[in-house]
Amino acid sequence: MSLNLENKVILVAGGSSGIGIALVKQAVSLGAHVHVVGRSTEKLALVQASLGSSITTHCADIGIECEVEEIARTIPVVDHLVTTAAALVFKPFLETSRADIDSMLGSKLIGPINLVKHLAPRMPHSGSITFYSGLAAYKANAGASIVAAVNGALDGLTRTLAIELAPIRVNVVSPGVVDSPTWDFLPADTRSGALGSIGDALPVGRVGTTTELANAGLFLIANGFATGTVLQIDGGANA
Ligand SMILES: NC(=O)c1ccc[n+]([C@@H]2O[C@H](COP(=O)([O-])OP(=O)(O)OC[C@H]3O[C@@H](n4cnc5c(N)ncnc54)[C@H](OP(=O)(O)O)[C@@H]3O)[C@@H](O)[C@H]2O)c1
């Protein structure tokens, strides 16, 4: 795959952690200027310190439309839009609070909708949009009902926008379990054992890396024939 991002502008919501930060680093190394969006100023400051003037950070909650509108006002052109943003809660459905639901819908469904609404009009015909959904949409797991719902919704949103926004391309990567900070809620002494057991049960014998999932997003950005694609990169979990 050859991808030259010299003079390209990419916006990565969720680019201050995990898969997003891996994608931001690779995009910068390929020549892009990257706008990184997240809610925590501390996390954004760490990315800024490591990547300097190759990135611009924006502290915003993508689930809040006026915050996305404000970012869009400051960026005249965006070549590629990516969102890996997610604030998820894994709980039995009947214990899931309204705040939990708002956090999940805001970060993974309303957020992507807000981003497309305000940034697609600033994208060239050669532009692309890449969402990240997840395995929960295709493989049911107790405790992940709302996660499954938002991931599944992104599938339909992607395939419909691919038609409506053409020739801008719209795709979604569906990761399986990946070793990222998203799992840091697990107690330190059980985290690696838990991810190890999940990996052992997969055909590839391990969980994914953030770089592997960032590469999947970069592949979709690079491939001009890919649109309306749901790219499942999950170690065979859905095989
Ligand atoms: N890791 C996995 O095992 C796995 C499995 C399946 C699917 N996925 C999906 O892959 C994507 C990336 O996962 P990851 O593991 O890299 O996630 P992560 O490390 O938890 O990073 C999530 C990022 O999203 C940002 N964020 C959360 N809510 C936001 C909001 N409302 N507005 C703006 N930014 C927000 C976070 O920063 P702030 O908190 O500072 O806002 C953080 O930078 C997600 O869509 C996730 O659901 C991951």
The ligand as an SDF file (V2000), in Angstrom:
LIG
                    3D

 48 52  0  0  0  0  0  0  0  0999 V2000
   -9.9560   -1.6850   22.0590 N   0  0  0  0  0  0  0  0  0  0  0  0
  -10.8130   -2.6570   21.7440 C   0  0  0  0  0  0  0  0  0  0  0  0
  -10.7230   -3.8020   22.2270 O   0  0  0  0  0  0  0  0  0  0  0  0
  -11.9310   -2.3820   20.7820 C   0  0  0  0  0  0  0  0  0  0  0  0
  -12.7880   -3.4360   20.4190 C   0  0  0  0  0  0  0  0  0  0  0  0
  -13.8370   -3.1960   19.5420 C   0  0  0  0  0  0  0  0  0  0  0  0
  -14.0490   -1.9180   19.0470 C   0  0  0  0  0  0  0  0  0  0  0  0
  -13.2060   -0.9150   19.4230 N   0  0  0  0  0  0  0  0  0  0  0  0
  -13.4900    0.4270   18.9180 C   0  0  0  0  0  0  0  0  0  0  0  0
  -12.3520    1.0120   18.3180 O   0  0  0  0  0  0  0  0  0  0  0  0
  -12.3460    2.4250   18.5660 C   0  0  0  0  0  0  0  0  0  0  0  0
  -11.0560    2.8490   19.2370 C   0  0  0  0  0  0  0  0  0  0  0  0
  -10.8970    2.0930   20.4300 O   0  0  0  0  0  0  0  0  0  0  0  0
   -9.6670    2.3360   21.4200 P   0  0  0  0  0  0  0  0  0  0  0  0
   -9.4780    1.0770   22.1600 O   0  0  0  0  0  0  0  0  0  0  0  0
   -8.5500    2.9710   20.6960 O   0  0  0  0  0  0  0  0  0  0  0  0
  -10.3280    3.4320   22.4090 O   0  0  0  0  0  0  0  0  0  0  0  0
   -9.6610    4.2700   23.6060 P   0  0  0  0  0  0  0  0  0  0  0  0
   -8.2040    3.9460   23.7620 O   0  0  0  0  0  0  0  0  0  0  0  0
  -10.5630    4.0990   24.7830 O   0  0  0  0  0  0  0  0  0  0  0  0
   -9.7500    5.7750   23.0660 O   0  0  0  0  0  0  0  0  0  0  0  0
  -10.9790    6.4000   22.9120 C   0  0  0  0  0  0  0  0  0  0  0  0
  -10.7260    7.8560   22.5720 C   0  0  0  0  0  0  0  0  0  0  0  0
  -11.9710    8.5090   22.3780 O   0  0  0  0  0  0  0  0  0  0  0  0
  -11.9670    9.7690   23.0440 C   0  0  0  0  0  0  0  0  0  0  0  0
  -13.3640   10.0880   23.3450 N   0  0  0  0  0  0  0  0  0  0  0  0
  -14.2500    9.3630   24.0600 C   0  0  0  0  0  0  0  0  0  0  0  0
  -15.4460    9.9560   24.0880 N   0  0  0  0  0  0  0  0  0  0  0  0
  -15.3200   11.1010   23.3610 C   0  0  0  0  0  0  0  0  0  0  0  0
  -16.2070   12.1530   23.0250 C   0  0  0  0  0  0  0  0  0  0  0  0
  -17.4910   12.1370   23.4160 N   0  0  0  0  0  0  0  0  0  0  0  0
  -15.7470   13.1900   22.2890 N   0  0  0  0  0  0  0  0  0  0  0  0
  -14.4580   13.2180   21.8710 C   0  0  0  0  0  0  0  0  0  0  0  0
  -13.5600   12.2350   22.1450 N   0  0  0  0  0  0  0  0  0  0  0  0
  -13.9900   11.1910   22.8830 C   0  0  0  0  0  0  0  0  0  0  0  0
  -11.0830    9.5080   24.2610 C   0  0  0  0  0  0  0  0  0  0  0  0
  -10.5060   10.6720   24.8070 O   0  0  0  0  0  0  0  0  0  0  0  0
  -11.2460   11.4830   26.0010 P   0  0  0  0  0  0  0  0  0  0  0  0
  -11.6900   10.4690   27.0060 O   0  0  0  0  0  0  0  0  0  0  0  0
  -10.2050   12.4120   26.4830 O   0  0  0  0  0  0  0  0  0  0  0  0
  -12.3800   12.1720   25.3470 O   0  0  0  0  0  0  0  0  0  0  0  0
   -9.9890    8.6500   23.6270 C   0  0  0  0  0  0  0  0  0  0  0  0
   -9.0440    9.4920   22.9740 O   0  0  0  0  0  0  0  0  0  0  0  0
  -13.6000    2.6990   19.4150 C   0  0  0  0  0  0  0  0  0  0  0  0
  -14.6700    3.0500   18.5860 O   0  0  0  0  0  0  0  0  0  0  0  0
  -13.8630    1.3650   20.0650 C   0  0  0  0  0  0  0  0  0  0  0  0
  -15.2080    1.1930   20.4660 O   0  0  0  0  0  0  0  0  0  0  0  0
  -12.1550   -1.1130   20.2720 C   0  0  0  0  0  0  0  0  0  0  0  0
  1  2  1  0
  2  3  2  0
  2  4  1  0
  4  5  1  0
  4 48  2  0
  5  6  2  0
  6  7  1  0
  7  8  2  0
  8  9  1  0
  8 48  1  0
  9 10  1  0
  9 46  1  0
 10 11  1  0
 11 12  1  0
 11 44  1  0
 12 13  1  0
 13 14  1  0
 14 15  2  0
 14 16  1  0
 14 17  1  0
 17 18  1  0
 18 19  2  0
 18 20  1  0
 18 21  1  0
 21 22  1  0
 22 23  1  0
 23 24  1  0
 23 42  1  0
 24 25  1  0
 25 26  1  0
 25 36  1  0
 26 27  1  0
 26 35  1  0
 27 28  2  0
 28 29  1  0
 29 30  1  0
 29 35  2  0
 30 31  1  0
 30 32  2  0
 32 33  1  0
 33 34  2  0
 34 35  1  0
 36 37  1  0
 36 42  1  0
 37 38  1  0
 38 39  2  0
 38 40  1  0
 38 41  1  0
 42 43  1  0
 44 45  1  0
 44 46  1  0
 46 47  1  0
M  CHG  2   8   1  16  -1
M  END
$$$$
